[in-house]
Amino acid sequence: IGAFVAFGIGRAQSSLRGTLRTDAGTGLSGVVVHVSNAERQTSVQTKDDGTFVAEGLPAGEYEVRVDASSVPAGYPMDLLTTQRVRVEEASPGRTAFVLRPYRSISGRARMFNRTTGEYVPLAHTPVELRPLQRRSVTDANGLYAFRDLPPGQYTLVAMHEGREHVTGVWVPEGPALVRDLDVAVV
């Protein structure tokens, strides 16, 4: 009673919540995410499960981008774009980034030559990747390649003189270059 009180009116603060995951749903941890608009810039780091939260944001439109230098090796960044997210006083903004790592299988289709006792390349031979039903035709050295693959269990099938020759392969969730996988015809 009888005292002076000074007070101000502060705008409510909100937040922006997001995720950074692989195409297999695995979170990427330790990646830096930048959140900015004309008045404010902040950076946060993703947690073990790939989630991140930028707190204390006033309502408004924000640009959210992943710092490419903080992403682990094996993830192409050329397709990852800056996102625009609206943050409201009563509800946080939400965003999600998905990174697809480099995954490929390559090798050689060869046939055992009983006369020479050596394997020789199968040139211009179709090799199929099942169950994706992708096909590759070997080059003059018997080399084949499949790129931009989702994780999973696959079967490689080389077709020669009406017969199928099969090899199994597992492609993991993270970046993977499965090399020198021979499909041998005996």
Secondary structure per residue as TSV (DSSP state, phi and psi in degrees):
chain	resnum	aa	ss	phi	psi
A	1	I	-	360.0	133.6
A	2	G	-	77.1	9.1
A	3	A	-	-102.9	155.6
A	4	F	-	-92.9	137.1
A	5	V	-	-123.4	126.7
A	6	A	-	-102.9	132.0
A	7	F	-	-144.0	160.5
A	8	G	-	-131.9	171.0
A	9	I	-	-111.5	120.4
A	10	G	-	-105.6	140.7
A	11	R	-	-74.2	145.9
A	12	A	-	-65.0	142.4
A	13	Q	-	-101.4	148.2
A	14	S	E	-127.0	-159.8
A	15	S	E	-150.1	170.8
A	16	L	E	-126.8	127.6
A	17	R	E	-118.6	141.9
A	18	G	E	-155.8	176.1
A	19	T	E	-135.5	151.4
A	20	L	E	-131.9	108.3
A	21	R	E	-131.1	163.6
A	22	T	E	-82.2	171.6
A	23	D	T	-64.7	-15.6
A	24	A	T	-91.4	-0.5
A	25	G	S	91.2	3.6
A	26	T	-	-82.7	131.2
A	27	G	B	-73.4	144.4
A	28	L	-	-103.7	122.4
A	29	S	-	-98.4	155.6
A	30	G	S	75.9	12.7
A	31	V	-	-90.3	135.9
A	32	V	E	-86.5	132.6
A	33	V	E	-121.1	128.7
A	34	H	E	-100.5	132.6
A	35	V	E	-122.2	124.9
A	36	S	E	-152.2	155.3
A	37	N	-	-144.7	-169.2
A	38	A	S	-62.2	-30.4
A	39	E	S	-100.8	-18.1
A	40	R	-	-145.6	143.4
A	41	Q	E	-136.1	135.3
A	42	T	E	-146.7	156.1
A	43	S	E	-129.2	140.7
A	44	V	E	-131.4	164.1
A	45	Q	E	-117.8	141.5
A	46	T	-	-70.8	146.2
A	47	K	-	-83.9	-178.7
A	48	D	T	-56.5	-32.6
A	49	D	T	-90.5	6.5
A	50	G	S	86.6	3.6
A	51	T	E	-87.7	156.4
A	52	F	E	-147.6	153.0
A	53	V	E	-138.9	127.5
A	54	A	E	-106.4	112.9
A	55	E	E	-94.9	164.2
A	56	G	E	69.8	34.5
A	57	L	E	-97.6	131.2
A	58	P	-	-71.5	157.9
A	59	A	S	-57.3	143.5
A	60	G	E	155.7	-176.3
A	61	E	E	-96.6	134.0
A	62	Y	E	-128.7	148.7
A	63	E	E	-97.8	133.1
A	64	V	E	-122.0	125.4
A	65	R	E	-140.2	149.5
A	66	V	E	-89.5	133.5
A	67	D	-	-76.6	107.9
A	68	A	G	-58.0	-32.3
A	69	S	G	-70.1	-14.6
A	70	S	G	-99.5	-4.2
A	71	V	S	-80.5	135.2
A	72	P	-	-58.6	156.7
A	73	A	T	-61.1	149.5
A	74	G	T	98.9	6.5
A	75	Y	-	-120.1	119.0
A	76	P	-	-71.0	136.3
A	77	M	-	-104.5	-6.8
A	78	D	T	-66.0	-24.4
A	79	L	T	-95.0	-7.5
A	80	L	-	-86.0	117.6
A	81	T	-	-110.1	162.6
A	82	T	-	-69.4	138.2
A	83	Q	E	-109.0	145.4
A	84	R	E	-103.2	127.6
A	85	V	E	-130.8	136.4
A	86	R	E	-94.3	129.0
A	87	V	E	-110.5	126.2
A	88	E	-	-105.6	156.5
A	89	E	S	-61.6	-38.5
A	90	A	S	-89.2	-14.7
A	91	S	S	-146.6	140.6
A	92	P	-	-71.7	156.5
A	93	G	E	-77.7	153.8
A	94	R	E	-133.6	142.1
A	95	T	E	-151.3	160.0
A	96	A	E	-146.1	136.9
A	97	F	E	-116.9	140.3
A	98	V	E	-125.8	125.9
A	99	L	E	-111.2	133.4
A	100	R	-	-107.0	114.6
A	101	P	-	-70.8	161.9
A	102	Y	-	-67.0	128.1
A	103	R	E	-141.8	129.3
A	104	S	E	-150.1	159.7
A	105	I	E	-128.6	132.6
A	106	S	E	-144.8	158.0
A	107	G	E	177.3	-152.8
A	108	R	E	-138.7	139.8
A	109	A	E	-97.8	125.9
A	110	R	E	-133.8	160.5
A	111	M	E	-131.0	140.5
A	112	F	E	-81.8	123.5
A	113	N	E	-94.7	111.9
A	114	R	T	-68.7	-26.2
A	115	T	T	-70.1	-46.7
A	116	T	T	-91.4	-17.8
A	117	G	T	75.0	21.9
A	118	E	E	-130.4	159.9
A	119	Y	E	-84.6	138.4
A	120	V	E	-122.0	147.6
A	121	P	E	-65.9	145.4
A	122	L	-	-96.5	98.2
A	123	A	T	-78.4	143.3
A	124	H	T	56.4	39.8
A	125	T	-	-106.1	132.6
A	126	P	E	-71.0	135.9
A	127	V	E	-124.1	128.0
A	128	E	E	-111.2	142.9
A	129	L	E	-108.1	110.6
A	130	R	E	-105.5	143.6
A	131	P	T	-91.3	8.1
A	132	L	T	-70.5	-17.0
A	133	Q	T	61.0	31.8
A	134	R	E	-88.8	147.9
A	135	R	E	-125.5	145.4
A	136	S	E	-134.8	144.1
A	137	V	E	-109.4	129.2
A	138	T	-	-64.8	152.9
A	139	D	-	-84.3	-168.4
A	140	A	T	-63.3	-22.9
A	141	N	T	-96.7	6.2
A	142	G	-	81.4	10.9
A	143	L	E	-82.9	141.4
A	144	Y	E	-134.5	164.3
A	145	A	E	-156.2	144.5
A	146	F	E	-128.6	128.7
A	147	R	E	-122.6	166.7
A	148	D	S	57.2	58.0
A	149	L	-	-102.2	145.6
A	150	P	-	-77.8	160.7
A	151	P	S	-68.7	154.9
A	152	G	E	148.5	-179.5
A	153	Q	E	-93.5	131.2
A	154	Y	E	-130.2	162.6
A	155	T	E	-124.4	126.3
A	156	L	E	-95.2	131.7
A	157	V	E	-128.5	117.6
A	158	A	E	-98.4	133.4
A	159	M	E	-109.5	120.5
A	160	H	E	-141.5	124.4
A	161	E	T	50.8	44.1
A	162	G	T	79.5	1.3
A	163	R	E	-113.5	149.1
A	164	E	E	-102.4	136.3
A	165	H	E	-121.8	122.7
A	166	V	E	-115.4	141.0
A	167	T	E	-139.8	135.7
A	168	G	E	-93.7	152.4
A	169	V	E	-151.8	144.2
A	170	W	E	-110.8	130.8
A	171	V	E	-110.8	119.0
A	172	P	-	-74.1	173.9
A	173	E	S	-69.7	-34.3
A	174	G	S	-84.8	-170.9
A	175	P	-	-58.7	137.2
A	176	A	E	-152.2	130.2
A	177	L	E	-120.9	96.2
A	178	V	E	-86.5	111.6
A	179	R	-	-114.1	163.8
A	180	D	-	54.1	39.2
A	181	L	-	-90.7	103.6
A	182	D	-	-84.0	139.3
A	183	V	E	-111.7	106.2
A	184	A	E	-102.2	134.7
A	185	V	E	-103.4	120.3
A	186	V	-	-103.7	360.0
